[in-house]
């Protein structure tokens, strides 16, 4: 049966409030030189049990939990937002480094992935899992989540920070985006394996776990080695009616096909969306790829992704479910490990102190991927609600720290990296203001 008129109206009203809050607070955050994602999550926090639901629980219940199917409908929009976010992250994938930066990039990639991951894994030995494990009660999957949370870097947030600073075309930005893209792809493999472990651990079958692992790596191989070649052959084929009928529809079909395939193989659909973005990046020539990004950006970052981040905030109850002391300790540990590893790696490569600090700050921003990690782990029952809140706040605070540092360096007029001394800062175009309609005389 479909929704009644009242139920549909209430559902649309809940979407409207979340969409407006996310976009308005996201815009205000950017005006205050804070990453937009912080404002978008804050929109959900204001409307959720932390603020609105705390002071007006009855109205909150009526608006967001008013009829049985409303939670599932909001959950569907939430999952679509996650899929679009991961697809856009895949589109940022940079498989190659600039000439002369390969050794630097590979060293930072190895250091910022292996050592923080291992440190996070060992750190779980000092944690009390009784209050942090989710209903799945999978200790191995929990350790993987903690390890990823220490090592993860945000491609969307750091790219947006660099774009807003007008330095996206610099050597520094290209190096950071390339390292972060490969780095996060490796870590998403770990999360996909954790999801497989959690789903199959209850069956006590090593064969089932190996099958899930094989499906994950098999999907990676197909999407990176086979699918780009197939897409190149059919993109311009005269029998490809879909691409001629709707270019955006063609891209969305690729996205949904890979997400569907991932789900069918028992791999999380968000990983399929990420691989879809990477496959499209590898398959399309530059002039067509720009069209892909332009086609998908507006609908993603104006509707689905802000709603996703707002719904993350809507799930948080910082007034009751937030261990502040543990969060501060976790923030200190995560920042110290990732920051010091990248800094020391850069110094070992004889980069100057400022460049090393800049790269350490950029790689420490967890942003969107950190939030995705927390939401996926929470939805799979790998972590508890308090630890979910800790991971979300870790992603937000580290993104703010990275943006503040890089903005400070750019404002002082110093290059972020040697080789950028003569590169002009290109400020992004200001927002378009709509002229008021003149009144008739």
N, C-alpha and C positions, 0 to 999 in steps of 0.2 A: 504493500500500500504506500501511496505517496504521503507527503506531509500535508497537514491541514493548512489553511491560510494563516491561522494564528501562529502555528509552529514555524512556517516559512518566514513570516514577518519577524519573529523573535530571533531566528537564526541569522537572518540578514542584518538585524540590529546589532547582534553580538559581533558579527564580522565588521560592520561599520565602525563600531567603537574601537575595536582593536586596530583596524587599519588607520583610522584618523590618529589615534594615540601614538602608534608606532611611527608614522611618517612625520607628524608634528614634532614629537620629542626627538626623533632622529635628526630632523632639520635643525632644531635648536641646539642639539649636541654638536653638530658640525659648525654652527655659528660660534660656539664656545670653544672651538678647536679640539673637540673630543670626538673619537671615532663614532660614526653613525650607529654602529651596532649597539653601543651602550645606550643610546637614546631609545632605540627600538625595543630593547629588552626592558628598559625603564617604563615604556608605555604599558607593557604587560604587568609589570610590578605595581604600577599605580592602580590598574584596574583589577588586580588579583587580590588574593587573601592578605598580602602584605599591607595594603593600604585600604582600597575600596571595600574589599571583602571583610576586612577587619572591623571597619566602622559601620558598614551597611550590609551585614551578611545576608539578610533577606532579599535585598535588591540584587546582590551579587548572584545568589542562587537562582533567582527568577531570570536574570539576564543570560547566564552562561550554563546553567544546569536546569533549565526550565521544563524540558520534556525528555523522555528516555533516549531518543535518538540524537539529541543535540551534541552530546559528547563524542559520538562516532562521527558526526558531520564535521565538527571542529577538528577532530583527529585526522580526518581525510585531508582537509586543507593544510593542516600541520605537516602531514607526510608529503604532500605535494610541494610545500615550501622547502622541505629538506631535500627532496629530489632536485628541484631547480637550483638550490644552493650548491649541491655537490656537482651538478652538471656544469655550472659556471666555474667552479673550482677546477674541474677538469679542463675547461677551455683555457685556463691560465697556465697550463702545463708547458714548460719550456725544456725540451729534451736536449738542447745544446747550450754550451757556455760560449761567451765571447772569446775570440782568439786571445790567448795570453792569460785567461782567467780559469782555464780548465783545472789546473793543479790547485788553485785556491778554492774553487767550487767543490771539487771532490774531497779535499781535506775538511772543509767546513761541513759538508754533507756527512762524511763518516763520523766526525767528532760529535756533531749535534744530533745524530741519530743513535749511534751505538752506546756512547757513554751515558747520556741522560736516560736512555731506555734501561740500561743495566742498573743505574743508580735508583731509578724509580722502582724497579723490581725488588732491589735489596731493601729499599725504604719500607716496603710493606711488612718486613720483619719487625719493625718498630711500631707498627700500627695495630690498633685493636679491631680486628675484622668483625667482631660481634655487632658493632654499631654502624659498620660501613658496608657490609655485604648486603646484597639485595635478596629477594625471595629465591633466586636461582641457586644460591649458596654454592657458587662455583669459585673456589679460591684461586685456581689457575687463571680463569678468565678475569677475575678481579685484579690480579697482579698485572695482567696485560694492560688493563684499562689504566691503572695507576702509572705504569711505565710509559704508556703513550701520552698521558696528561703532562708528564714532565718534559717529554721530547717534542711534542707537537708544535707546529708553527702555522700561523694563519696566512694563507695566500690572499684571500679576498680583502682582509683588513689591511695588511701591510701594503698591498697594491693600491688600495684606496688612499691610505696615508701618503704614499709617495706621489700619487696622482694629484692630490690636493695641495701638496707642497710644490708641485710643478717640476719634479725631478724624475718623473717616470722614464724619461729618455736617457738617463745617465748610466754610466758603467755600474755604479753602485746598485741602482734599482734592477737592472737586468741580471746582475749576479744574484741578488737576494731572491728575486722571483724564480729564477732557474733552480737554485738550491732548494727553496721552499717547496716547489712543485714536486720534484723527485722525492724529497724528504717526506712529505706528507703522503705521497702515494705508497711508499714503503710502510708507513705507520698504519694506513688504512687497511693494508693487507693483514697487519696484526689484529686490528679490530674485527675484520671479517672472520679471522680464525677464532677470536674470542667468542664471537657470536655463535660460530659453529660448535665450539666446545660447550657453551652453555646449553645449546639446544639438544646436544647429544650425550651430555655427560650422564644424564639419568639413565640412559640405556646401557651404560657400562660396556660399551663395545668399542674397542680400539679400531676395528674395521670401519665403523660409522664415522669416527673422528677423522681417520685417514681419507675417507671418501669426501668428507666436507673440505678437507685441506686440498685434496686433489682437484675438486671442483673450483675452488678459489683460484688456484694457480693456473688451471686450464682456462678459466674465463679471462684471466689476465693475458695469457699467451694469445688467445683468439683476438682479443680487443686491440692488442698492441702490434701483433704481427700479421694477422690475416684480415681483420675487418677494414683497416685503412686501405689496403689494396683493393678489396671488393668495392668499397665506397668510391674510390677513384674511378673504377671502371663503370659504375652505374650512375654516377653523378650527372655526367653529360650524355648519357645514353638516350636516344630519341624515344625509346619505349618507356622511359621513366616519366610516366604521366604525373605522378605525385609532385615531383619537384617543379614541373611547369604549372601545375594547378595552384600550388601554394608552397613557396620556399620554406616559410616558417613551419608549415604543416609537415614538410619532409624532415626537417630537423627534429621536431617533436616526435615524429614517428621513430626516428633512430633512438632518441632518448628512451621512449617507452618500451621499445623492443629490447634494449639492453637491460633495463630495469626488470622487465618481465622475465628475461632469460636468467638473470641473477636469482630472482625469486624462485623460479622453477628448479634451479640447481641447488637450492638451499643456502644461497649466499644472500646477505642482506641487500635489499633493493637499492639502498643509498650507494653501495659500492658499484653496482651496475650503472647508476647514474654518473658516478665519477668516471668510470671507464668509458662511458658514452662520450663525455666531454673530451677526454684524451684522444679517443679514436677520431672524433670530428676534427680536432686540432691537427692530427697527423695526416688526415685524408684530404683536407681542403687547401687549395692554394691561397696565398695571402689575401688576394682581392676578394675572394669568396668568403674566406674566414672572417674578414672584417664585416661582411654582410651578415654572417651567422651571429656574431657578437652583438651587432646593432639590433638584429631582429629579436634576440632573446633577452637583451638587457632590460628593456623597459618593463615588460610584463613581469620579469623576475624580481627586479629591485624596486618596483613600485607597488606590487601586490603580494605575490607569493612569499618572498623572502622576508619582508617586514612583518607579515602575519605570522610566519614561523617564529621569528625572534620574539614577537609580542606574546605568542602562546607559550614560549619558554618562560618568560617573566610571569605569565599567568599561573604557571604551575608552582612557582616559588612562594614559600611562606617564610620570609626572612625573620618575621617576628617570633615564630615558634620553632622553625626547623633550620636554624643556622648556628653552628658551633663556631663562634667568632674566634676563640683562642686557637682552635685547631686550624681554622682557615689561615690565620696570620702565620702560623708555623709552616703550613703547607705552601703558602705563597713565598715565604722566605726561602724554603728549600728549593722549590721549582725554579725560582728566579736565579738563585745562586748557582745551581747546577748548570742550567742551560747557558746562562750568561758567562760564567767563568770558563766553561768548556770552549765556547766559541771565541771568547777573548784570547785565551791562552793558545788556541789553535792558530789564530791570526798572528799573534806575536811570534809564534814559532816559525811562521812563514815570512817573518820580517816585515809585516805591515806595521804602520805607525800606530801609536796609542789611540788616536782619535778614530781612525778607520776601524780598529779592532773594537772600540766601544760602540761605534755605530752599527757594525754587523751583529754584535752581541745583543744590542737593544732590538734590532729588527727581528732577529731569530727568536726572541723571547716573547713576541706577540702571539697569543694563542687564538684570540678572536673567534671567528665563525667555526673553524675546525674543532677548537676546544669545546665550544657549545654543542656541536654535532656529536662529539665524543660522549659528552655527558648525557645528552638526550637519548642517544641510541643505547648506551649502557643502562640507563635508567629504565627505558622501555622494555629491555630484554631481562630486567630483573637482576642485573649484575651488581648494581650499587643501590644503597639506601637513599631515601629522600634527602637527609642532611648532607650526605656526601655529594649528591647531585647538585645541591645548592652551592657547595664549596667549589666544585669544578666549573660551574657557570660563572661564579664571581672571580675565580682565578683567570678565566678567559677574558673577562671584561677588564679587570684591573691591569693585567699585563699588557693588554692592547693600549690602554690609556697611558701606561708608562712608556711604551715604545714610541707612541705618537708624540708625547710631550718632549722626549729627548731629541728625536729627529727634527722636530719643529724648532727647538732651541738652536740646534747646530746650523740649520739652514738660515735662520734669522740672523745669526752672527756673521753670515757671509762666507763661512768656511766650507770647502768641498767635503762631501760625505766620504769621498775616496779619491786617492791619487788618479789623475786622468780626467777628473771632472772640474778642474780649475777654470777652464775656459768654456764650460757648458753653461749656457744661459738658463736661468730658472723660467719655466713657461707656466704661468698661472692658468688654471682651468677657467673656462668661461663662466661668468657669473650667471645665476639663475635668471630665467626669462620672466619678466614681469608683464602680466596681462594688462593692457590698457583698459580703463573703464569705458563702458559704452556711453558715448555722449547722449545726453538727454535731448529729446526732440524739442525744437523751438517752434 
